[in-house]
Amino acid sequence: MAKKSRRFQVTGGSSPIIRFFLGFFIIIGCAVFIGCPIKLIQRLACGDLTAVVALLGLLFGVWLGAKYIRAGVVLERVKTMPQLNGYIFPALGVLLLVFLLLRPSFIHQGQTGPAAQHAPILISLAISLFVGALSQRSGLCITGGIRNFFLFRETTLLFGVITFFVSALLLSLLTGQFNLGLQGQPASHMGHGWTFLAMTLVGLASVIIDGCPFRQLVKAGQGDVDAGITCFGMLTGAAMVITWLLRSTSAGPSFNGKIAVLTGLIFCFIVVLSYRKGSSIT
């Protein structure tokens, strides 16, 4: 879709290491909450009140990011790069698809529990083609819509987020999946303080790199090398979430996950204070 609309522009070179680690910590925050910003909206639409605290954390993180932008925090400008750079991350996506279809022995796939639960592959691929194309055209971004409203009172992207929530809410009501409450919600826990901090991390980091995790994938597909590096950071974060036991369970966040969230917040504040230009925040 980016090629068709002539939006495939290969650019990059803006703080790649910082973007890698911000992508890493975004996934840490999502794992402690048990959900990315899109999953947050879906959980709200299904009546999960534990996600309200996550929404407040996300809003606070984006608000902080907007305040730092007003204070002059901007990563370096991107520059045009050779075309080859823009095809590396999409090529990785094709390789992962090949692994999914051929199932080589060195790729381990879950056989039981949540890791084995997924929609039929061909249906998933068909829907993802449609969603990917639509997202590229619309510029949908959860944190971007909130950020633009905080900065400019601009509501175009925010209306897209609201429409997404209303659509999910209607579908959950029609299918009988709406279950309002705090207790017994799937993929949730009662560690509300850590949920707030985890999504604050996600919101702040997403504003610094100009896009939520979903938007980073779309941007990587249209030639943004910096977004591709962020996605590599997210992939690494996903692997470490499993290896280092950073993810939360229904019993709450792990000790390792709590330390990782605090580390991520410290890293974000170091970045914004290092890149801040001009006067202090008011």
PEDA-V574861 format. One record per residue. N is the residue number from 1. RES is the residue in one small letter. PHI is phi in radians with two decimals (none if undefined). Layout:
((N & RES & PHI) (N & RES & PHI))
//
This chain:
((1 & m & none) (2 & a & -1.12) (3 & k & -1.16) (4 & k & -1.14) (5 & s & -1.55) (6 & r & 1.06) (7 & r & -1.82) (8 & f & -1.41) (9 & q & -2.23) (10 & v & -1.50) (11 & t & -2.34) (12 & g & 3.03) (13 & g & 1.66) (14 & s & -1.88) (15 & s & 0.85) (16 & p & -1.08) (17 & i & -1.17) (18 & i & -1.11) (19 & r & -1.12) (20 & f & -1.02) (21 & f & -1.28) (22 & l & -1.16) (23 & g & -1.08) (24 & f & -1.01) (25 & f & -1.29) (26 & i & -1.04) (27 & i & -1.17) (28 & i & -1.05) (29 & g & -1.05) (30 & c & -1.11) (31 & a & -1.22) (32 & v & -1.26) (33 & f & -1.30) (34 & i & 1.30) (35 & g & 2.69) (36 & c & -1.48) (37 & p & -0.99) (38 & i & -1.17) (39 & k & -1.10) (40 & l & -1.01) (41 & i & -1.13) (42 & q & -1.11) (43 & r & -1.15) (44 & l & -1.08) (45 & a & -1.17) (46 & c & -1.69) (47 & g & 1.56) (48 & d & -1.35) (49 & l & -1.29) (50 & t & -1.15) (51 & a & -1.35) (52 & v & -1.11) (53 & v & -1.09) (54 & a & -1.10) (55 & l & -1.10) (56 & l & -1.09) (57 & g & -1.13) (58 & l & -1.09) (59 & l & -1.07) (60 & f & -1.14) (61 & g & -1.11) (62 & v & -1.17) (63 & w & -1.07) (64 & l & -1.05) (65 & g & -1.05) (66 & a & -1.13) (67 & k & -1.11) (68 & y & -1.22) (69 & i & -1.07) (70 & r & -1.12) (71 & a & -1.44) (72 & g & 1.81) (73 & v & -1.38) (74 & v & -2.52) (75 & l & -1.23) (76 & e & -1.02) (77 & r & -1.18) (78 & v & -1.42) (79 & k & -2.32) (80 & t & -1.21) (81 & m & -2.20) (82 & p & -0.98) (83 & q & -0.99) (84 & l & -0.94) (85 & n & -1.03) (86 & g & -1.31) (87 & y & -1.76) (88 & i & -1.19) (89 & f & -1.18) (90 & p & -1.00) (91 & a & -1.12) (92 & l & -1.09) (93 & g & -1.04) (94 & v & -1.11) (95 & l & -1.09) (96 & l & -1.12) (97 & l & -1.15) (98 & v & -1.08) (99 & f & -1.04) (100 & l & -1.09) (101 & l & -1.38) (102 & l & -1.56) (103 & r & 0.89) (104 & p & -1.12) (105 & s & -1.14) (106 & f & -1.47) (107 & i & -1.82) (108 & h & -1.65) (109 & q & -2.14) (110 & g & -1.08) (111 & q & -1.87) (112 & t & -2.39) (113 & g & 1.25) (114 & p & -1.02) (115 & a & -1.13) (116 & a & -1.71) (117 & q & -1.71) (118 & h & -2.80) (119 & a & -1.23) (120 & p & -0.94) (121 & i & -1.03) (122 & l & -1.13) (123 & i & -1.16) (124 & s & -1.04) (125 & l & -1.13) (126 & a & -1.11) (127 & i & -1.16) (128 & s & -1.16) (129 & l & -1.09) (130 & f & -1.17) (131 & v & -1.13) (132 & g & -1.08) (133 & a & -1.14) (134 & l & -1.13) (135 & s & -1.18) (136 & q & -1.15) (137 & r & -1.29) (138 & s & -1.53) (139 & g & 1.29) (140 & l & -0.98) (141 & c & -2.68) (142 & i & -1.12) (143 & t & -1.24) (144 & g & -1.13) (145 & g & -1.13) (146 & i & -1.19) (147 & r & -1.06) (148 & n & -1.08) (149 & f & -1.19) (150 & f & -1.11) (151 & l & -1.45) (152 & f & -2.16) (153 & r & 1.02) (154 & e & -1.55) (155 & t & -2.01) (156 & t & -1.03) (157 & l & -1.19) (158 & l & -1.12) (159 & f & -1.10) (160 & g & -1.10) (161 & v & -1.13) (162 & i & -1.11) (163 & t & -1.08) (164 & f & -1.06) (165 & f & -1.12) (166 & v & -1.09) (167 & s & -1.10) (168 & a & -1.14) (169 & l & -1.12) (170 & l & -1.08) (171 & l & -1.17) (172 & s & -1.15) (173 & l & -1.21) (174 & l & -1.18) (175 & t & -1.64) (176 & g & 1.28) (177 & q & -1.70) (178 & f & -1.33) (179 & n & -2.46) (180 & l & -1.31) (181 & g & 2.75) (182 & l & -1.71) (183 & q & -1.52) (184 & g & 1.24) (185 & q & -1.38) (186 & p & -1.16) (187 & a & 0.90) (188 & s & -2.55) (189 & h & -2.58) (190 & m & -1.78) (191 & g & -1.42) (192 & h & -1.11) (193 & g & -1.06) (194 & w & -1.28) (195 & t & -1.06) (196 & f & -1.06) (197 & l & -1.15) (198 & a & -1.09) (199 & m & -1.38) (200 & t & -1.08) (201 & l & -1.03) (202 & v & -1.08) (203 & g & -1.13) (204 & l & -1.15) (205 & a & -1.10) (206 & s & -1.14) (207 & v & -1.18) (208 & i & -1.06) (209 & i & -1.67) (210 & d & 1.13) (211 & g & 2.59) (212 & c & -1.24) (213 & p & -0.95) (214 & f & -1.08) (215 & r & -1.14) (216 & q & -1.08) (217 & l & -1.11) (218 & v & -1.12) (219 & k & -1.12) (220 & a & -1.11) (221 & g & -1.34) (222 & q & -1.97) (223 & g & 1.71) (224 & d & -1.39) (225 & v & -1.17) (226 & d & -1.09) (227 & a & -1.13) (228 & g & -1.09) (229 & i & -1.13) (230 & t & -1.05) (231 & c & -1.13) (232 & f & -1.08) (233 & g & -1.10) (234 & m & -1.17) (235 & l & -1.08) (236 & t & -1.12) (237 & g & -1.06) (238 & a & -1.09) (239 & a & -1.18) (240 & m & -1.22) (241 & v & -1.00) (242 & i & -1.36) (243 & t & -1.18) (244 & w & -1.71) (245 & l & 0.97) (246 & l & -1.64) (247 & r & -1.36) (248 & s & -1.51) (249 & t & -2.19) (250 & s & -1.10) (251 & a & -1.41) (252 & g & 2.12) (253 & p & -1.25) (254 & s & -1.36) (255 & f & -1.06) (256 & n & -1.07) (257 & g & -1.13) (258 & k & -1.09) (259 & i & -1.09) (260 & a & -1.14) (261 & v & -1.10) (262 & l & -1.09) (263 & t & -1.08) (264 & g & -1.10) (265 & l & -1.12) (266 & i & -1.07) (267 & f & -1.07) (268 & c & -1.05) (269 & f & -1.19) (270 & i & -1.11) (271 & v & -1.10) (272 & v & -1.18) (273 & l & -1.24) (274 & s & -1.28) (275 & y & -1.72) (276 & r & -1.23) (277 & k & -2.16) (278 & g & 1.59) (279 & s & -1.43) (280 & s & -1.24) (281 & i & -1.22) (282 & t & -2.13))
//
